């Protein structure tokens, strides 16, 4: 900055730097344009003086040991600052304590309110339990006391038994007589029932043949007598599709044989007078059973989750269902929004005690035993290959036991080898 230039602080022209005589004889307002400019000059002079002093010390090699003013907050007002800081710390401590007390009081109040609500809820639940009526649709007590009402028969008044159509000669004769039909009459003696829209629902002839129709008018269940077996009844279940596209859903007779199908044509359920088999959609066996297992210990039954211990219920389509409970309790149920019926396709037959036993197993030959043992060895090798591919660094793969399926098959092979009188294989 030179004389005549504008001051960066006040904008007035800068005066010439004063000498020591001017500083002693004149006031600062006369020497400087503004106070800020004066402070800037004093700082520059002090800085220049300090640099000269340090340069002299460096040239002489001496160290300045003169006392210097305190740094930081210590100084003339350090005691007052410390007192103020103590007062502020005390205020903060009191505020924190009050906040903790307020939170503790709110928590205690919330806990008391929660306990009160819980007590009120328990009392309300007890009151509701005392005023609650326990009802179950499957309860016989509710049915006997009138809480559950039976649906009216789709075939009209006085013939509600027709909902369970049982192919037992004596009972069907009484039923037909009650309907005014002669069982040995001509096929023209028939009974017809209709849907509310006028379409035919069921047709039953005196010889116990007939038809059940879908609400669309298509045939659902056909009951007929085969030409080669006029004493037997055959029940054929069809899907609700147009002619030519209707798939066969099941075929059942009244002598203990029947088959239900998936919609793709695969066998779903197959049974005869002795055994039954349940398959999945891939054709694998899910469970099998023996009808003669009734009354025997569960350990002797092939599968406890199958008839006669546990019924099997399945839907052939949205309208027709099948329930297998026992050899003489196999029901085809047909249920729509306005009509329903149930037909028993089970067989009430008497089987001689010698026939009641399971069919004899075919004689096992040494070749069959060899094939079974080879299959077991191949399965064991495949399991070890799977183990090594999954855990290639297994320390002792030969010590891993085989699966329970292979182990049980190996035990059966040993028992069959003993029966055939063959030496034990290595």
C-alpha positions in Angstrom: 0.0 0.0 0.0 1.3 3.4 -1.0 0.4 6.9 0.1 -2.8 8.2 -1.7 -4.2 4.7 -2.2 -7.7 3.9 -0.9 -8.0 2.1 2.4 -9.4 -1.4 2.2 -11.3 -0.8 5.5 -12.8 2.6 5.3 -12.2 3.6 1.6 -10.5 6.9 2.4 -7.0 7.9 1.1 -4.1 6.4 3.1 -1.8 8.9 4.8 1.9 8.7 5.0 3.4 6.4 7.6 4.0 8.5 10.8 7.4 8.9 12.4 8.1 8.4 16.1 8.0 12.2 16.6 4.6 12.4 14.9 3.3 9.5 17.0 4.4 11.2 20.2 2.9 14.7 19.3 -0.2 13.8 17.4 -3.3 11.8 18.2 -4.1 8.4 16.3 -7.2 10.0 14.6 -4.9 12.5 12.9 -2.2 9.9 11.9 -4.5 7.1 10.6 -7.5 7.1 8.4 -9.3 4.5 10.6 -8.7 2.3 13.7 -8.5 -0.9 11.6 -5.7 0.4 9.5 -3.9 1.4 12.7 -4.2 -2.1 14.1 -2.9 -3.5 10.9 0.2 -1.3 11.0 0.9 -2.2 14.7 0.7 -5.9 13.8 3.0 -5.5 10.9 5.6 -3.6 13.1 5.3 -6.3 15.9 5.8 -9.1 13.4 8.8 -7.3 11.9 10.3 -6.8 15.3 9.8 -10.5 16.2 11.5 -11.6 13.0 14.5 -9.3 13.7 14.7 -10.7 17.2 14.6 -14.3 16.1 17.2 -13.6 13.4 19.5 -12.1 16.0 19.1 -15.1 18.3 19.8 -17.4 15.5 23.0 -15.5 14.6 24.2 -15.4 18.2 23.1 -19.1 19.0 21.2 -18.1 22.1 17.8 -19.4 23.2 15.1 -17.0 24.4 14.1 -18.0 28.0 12.1 -14.9 28.8 8.6 -15.5 30.2 5.8 -15.4 27.7 2.0 -14.9 28.2 -0.2 -17.8 28.9 -2.0 -19.6 26.0 -5.5 -21.1 26.0 -8.2 -20.0 28.5 -5.8 -19.3 31.3 -5.2 -15.7 32.0 -6.6 -12.8 34.1 -10.1 -14.2 33.7 -9.3 -18.0 34.1 -10.8 -18.1 37.6 -14.1 -16.6 36.4 -14.2 -18.9 33.4 -13.7 -21.9 35.6 -16.5 -20.8 37.9 -18.8 -20.3 35.0 -18.0 -23.7 33.6 -18.7 -25.3 37.0 -22.1 -23.6 37.2 -22.9 -24.8 33.6 -21.9 -28.3 34.4 -24.0 -28.3 37.6 -27.0 -27.1 35.5 -26.5 -29.9 33.0 -26.3 -32.5 35.7 -29.6 -31.3 37.3 -31.3 -31.3 33.9 -30.1 -34.9 33.2 -31.3 -36.0 36.6 -34.7 -34.4 36.0 -35.0 -36.1 32.6 -34.1 -39.5 34.1 -36.7 -39.1 36.8 -39.3 -38.0 34.2 -38.6 -41.1 32.1 -38.8 -43.4 35.1 -42.2 -41.9 36.1 -43.5 -42.4 32.5 -42.3 -46.0 32.4 -43.9 -46.8 35.7 -47.2 -45.2 34.6 -47.1 -47.2 31.3 -46.5 -50.4 33.2 -49.4 -49.7 35.5 -51.7 -49.0 32.6 -50.6 -52.2 30.8 -51.3 -54.3 33.9 -54.7 -52.6 34.2 -55.6 -53.3 30.6 -54.4 -56.9 31.0 -56.6 -57.4 34.0 -59.6 -55.9 32.2 -58.9 -58.2 29.2 -58.7 -61.3 31.4 -62.0 -60.4 33.1 -63.6 -59.8 29.8 -62.4 -63.2 28.4 -63.7 -64.9 31.5 -67.0 -63.2 30.9 -67.1 -64.2 27.3 -66.2 -67.8 28.2 -69.2 -68.0 30.5 -71.4 -66.7 27.7 -69.8 -68.7 24.8 -71.7 -71.5 23.1 -69.3 -74.2 21.8 -70.5 -75.4 18.4 -69.0 -77.9 15.9 -70.5 -78.9 12.6 -69.3 -82.5 13.1 -70.7 -82.7 16.7 -73.5 -85.3 17.2 -74.6 -83.4 20.3 -75.2 -80.2 18.3 -77.1 -82.3 15.8 -79.2 -84.0 18.5 -80.0 -80.7 20.3 -81.1 -79.1 17.1 -78.2 -76.7 16.5 -77.3 -78.4 13.3 -79.9 -78.9 10.6 -79.7 -81.6 8.0 -79.9 -80.5 4.3 -83.2 -81.5 2.6 -83.0 -84.5 0.3 -82.5 -83.6 -3.4 -84.9 -86.3 -4.4 -87.9 -84.9 -2.4 -89.7 -85.7 0.8 -89.9 -89.3 2.1 -86.9 -90.6 0.1 -84.0 -89.1 2.0 -82.4 -92.6 2.2 -81.8 -92.4 -1.5 -78.8 -90.1 -0.8 -77.0 -93.3 0.3 -77.5 -95.7 -2.5 -76.3 -99.0 -1.1 -75.9 -102.0 -3.4 -77.1 -104.6 -0.9 -79.9 -106.8 -2.3 -82.2 -106.8 0.8 -81.9 -103.0 1.5 -82.3 -102.0 -2.1 -85.4 -104.2 -2.4 -86.9 -102.5 0.6 -86.0 -99.1 -0.8 -87.4 -99.8 -4.2 -90.6 -101.1 -2.6 -90.9 -97.8 -0.6 -90.6 -95.9 -3.8 -93.2 -97.9 -5.6 -90.8 -99.6 -7.9 -90.6 -103.4 -8.4 -86.9 -104.4 -8.5 -87.8 -107.2 -11.0 -90.0 -105.0 -13.1 -89.3 -103.8 -16.6 -86.6 -101.1 -17.3 -89.4 -98.7 -18.1 -90.2 -98.4 -14.4 -88.0 -95.5 -13.5 -87.6 -92.6 -11.1 -86.6 -89.2 -12.3 -85.5 -86.1 -10.5 -84.6 -82.6 -12.0 -82.6 -79.5 -11.2 -84.4 -76.3 -10.4 -83.8 -75.1 -14.0 -85.7 -78.1 -15.3 -82.7 -80.1 -16.5 -82.5 -83.8 -15.5 -80.6 -84.6 -12.3 -80.9 -88.4 -11.8 -82.6 -91.3 -13.5 -83.0 -94.7 -11.7 -84.5 -97.8 -13.2 -86.1 -100.7 -11.4 -83.1 -103.0 -12.2 -80.9 -100.5 -10.2 -79.2 -99.0 -13.3 -79.4 -95.4 -14.1 -77.6 -92.1 -14.7 -76.6 -89.0 -12.8 -76.2 -85.8 -14.8 -74.2 -82.5 -14.3 -76.1 -79.2 -14.1 -74.9 -78.7 -17.7 -76.9 -81.7 -18.8 -73.8 -83.9 -19.5 -73.5 -87.4 -18.1 -71.7 -87.6 -14.8 -72.2 -91.2 -13.5 -73.4 -94.1 -15.6 -74.7 -97.2 -13.8 -75.1 -100.2 -16.1 -74.9 -104.0 -16.2 -72.2 -105.5 -18.4 -73.5 -107.9 -21.1 -71.2 -110.7 -20.0 -72.0 -110.2 -16.3 -75.7 -109.3 -16.0 -75.7 -109.7 -12.2 -73.0 -107.1 -11.7 -73.4 -103.3 -11.6 -70.7 -101.1 -13.2 -70.3 -97.4 -12.2 -68.5 -95.2 -14.8 -67.6 -91.6 -13.8 -67.0 -89.1 -16.6 -65.7 -85.5 -16.6 -67.9 -82.5 -17.3 -66.7 -82.1 -20.9 -68.5 -82.0 -24.3 -68.9 -85.4 -26.0 -65.7 -86.7 -27.5 -63.6 -84.7 -24.9 -65.0 -86.2 -21.7 -62.3 -88.1 -19.8 -62.8 -91.2 -17.8 -62.4 -90.4 -14.1 -63.2 -93.8 -12.5 -64.7 -97.3 -13.0 -66.2 -99.2 -10.0 -68.3 -102.4 -9.7 -70.3 -103.9 -6.9 -68.0 -106.9 -6.3 -65.1 -105.1 -4.7 -63.1 -103.7 -7.6 -62.5 -100.2 -8.7 -60.1 -97.7 -10.3 -59.9 -93.9 -10.2 -57.9 -91.9 -12.7 -56.1 -88.6 -12.9 -57.3 -86.2 -15.6 -54.2 -87.1 -17.7 -55.3 -90.8 -17.7 -52.9 -92.0 -15.0 -54.1 -94.5 -12.4 -54.8 -92.8 -9.0 -56.5 -95.4 -6.9 -56.8 -99.1 -7.6 -58.3 -101.7 -5.3 -59.9 -105.2 -5.4 -61.5 -107.5 -2.9 -58.2 -108.0 -1.0 -55.8 -105.0 -1.5 -55.7 -101.4 -2.4 -53.0 -99.1 -3.9 -52.7 -95.3 -3.9 -50.4 -93.7 -6.5 -49.1 -90.2 -7.2 -49.3 -88.4 -10.5 -45.8 -89.7 -11.5 -47.0 -93.3 -10.9 -45.0 -93.9 -7.7 -46.6 -95.8 -4.9 -47.8 -93.6 -2.0 -49.5 -96.3 0.2 -51.2 -99.6 0.0 -53.4 -101.6 2.3 -55.3 -104.9 2.9 -59.0 -104.8 3.5 -58.7 -107.8 5.8 -56.5 -105.8 8.2 -59.6 -104.7 10.1 -59.3 -105.8 13.7 -55.7 -106.9 13.4 -52.8 -105.2 15.2 -51.5 -102.1 13.4 -48.0 -103.6 13.2 -49.4 -106.3 10.8 -51.0 -103.7 8.5 -49.2 -102.5 5.4 -49.9 -98.8 6.1 -51.8 -97.4 9.1 -52.6 -94.1 7.2 -54.8 -96.0 4.8 -58.1 -98.0 4.9 -59.4 -99.6 7.0 -57.5 -97.6 9.7 -57.7 -94.2 8.1 -60.2 -93.3 5.2 -58.9 -91.9 2.0 -60.9 -89.0 0.5 -60.2 -87.5 -2.9 -61.9 -85.3 -5.4 -62.2 -86.7 -8.9 -63.3 -83.2 -10.1 -65.1 -80.2 -8.6 -68.4 -82.2 -8.4 -67.6 -85.9 -7.9 -65.7 -87.2 -4.9 -64.5 -90.6 -3.7 -64.2 -91.8 -0.1 -62.7 -95.2 0.8 -63.4 -96.2 4.4 -63.8 -100.0 4.3 -64.4 -102.7 1.8 -68.2 -102.2 2.1 -68.0 -98.4 2.6 -66.7 -96.9 -0.6 -68.8 -93.9 -1.6 -69.2 -91.8 -4.7 -70.5 -88.4 -3.7 -72.0 -86.0 -6.2 -72.5 -82.5 -4.9 -73.7 -79.4 -6.7 -75.2 -76.1 -5.5 -78.8 -77.4 -5.5 -78.6 -81.2 -5.6 -76.5 -83.9 -4.1 -76.4 -87.7 -3.8 -74.1 -90.4 -2.5 -73.7 -93.9 -4.0 -72.1 -96.7 -2.1 -70.0 -98.7 -4.6 -68.5 -100.9 -1.9 -68.9 -104.7 -1.8 -70.7 -106.4 1.1 -69.4 -109.9 0.4 -68.4 -112.8 2.5 -65.0 -114.3 1.8 -63.9 -117.7 3.0 -61.2 -117.6 5.7 -58.7 -119.2 3.3 -59.4 -116.4 0.8 -59.2 -113.7 3.5 -55.4 -114.2 3.7 -53.2 -112.2 1.4 -52.5 -113.7 -2.0 -49.4 -116.0 -1.9 -46.2 -114.3 -3.0 -44.5 -115.7 -6.1 -41.7 -118.2 -5.5 -38.3 -116.5 -5.3 -35.7 -118.0 -7.6 -31.9 -117.8 -7.3 -31.8 -115.6 -10.4 -34.2 -113.1 -8.7 -32.0 -113.1 -5.6 -28.9 -112.5 -7.7 -30.6 -109.5 -9.4 -31.8 -108.1 -6.1 -28.3 -108.3 -4.6 -26.7 -106.7 -7.7 -29.3 -103.9 -7.5 -28.3 -103.4 -3.9 -24.6 -103.2 -4.7 -25.2 -100.8 -7.5 -27.2 -98.6 -5.3 -24.5 -98.6 -2.6 -21.9 -97.6 -5.2 -24.0 -94.8 -6.5 -24.5 -93.5 -2.9 -20.7 -93.5 -2.4 -20.1 -91.7 -5.7 -22.7 -89.1 -4.7 -20.9 -88.7 -1.3 -17.5 -88.2 -3.0 -18.8 -85.7 -5.5 -20.4 -83.7 -2.7 -17.5 -84.1 -0.2 -14.3 -84.8 -2.2 -12.1 -84.4 0.8 -13.9 -86.7 3.1 -11.3 -88.5 5.3 -13.0 -92.0 5.4 -15.8 -92.4 2.9 -15.8 -96.1 3.2 -17.0 -95.8 6.8 -20.1 -93.8 5.9 -23.1 -96.2 6.5 -25.6 -97.0 3.7 -29.1 -95.6 3.6 -31.9 -97.4 5.5 -33.5 -98.5 2.3 -30.4 -100.3 1.1 -29.7 -101.7 4.5 -33.2 -103.2 4.8 -32.9 -104.6 1.2 -29.6 -106.2 2.2 -31.2 -107.8 5.2 -34.1 -109.1 3.0 -31.5 -110.6 0.6 -29.8 -112.4 3.4 -33.1 -113.8 4.7 -34.0 -115.0 1.2 -30.6 -116.6 0.7 -31.2 -118.5 3.9 -34.6 -119.6 2.7 -33.2 -120.9 -0.6 -30.4 -122.7 1.3 -27.6 -120.8 -0.4 -24.3 -119.9 1.1 -23.8 -116.3 2.3 -22.3 -114.1 -0.4 -19.0 -112.3 0.4 
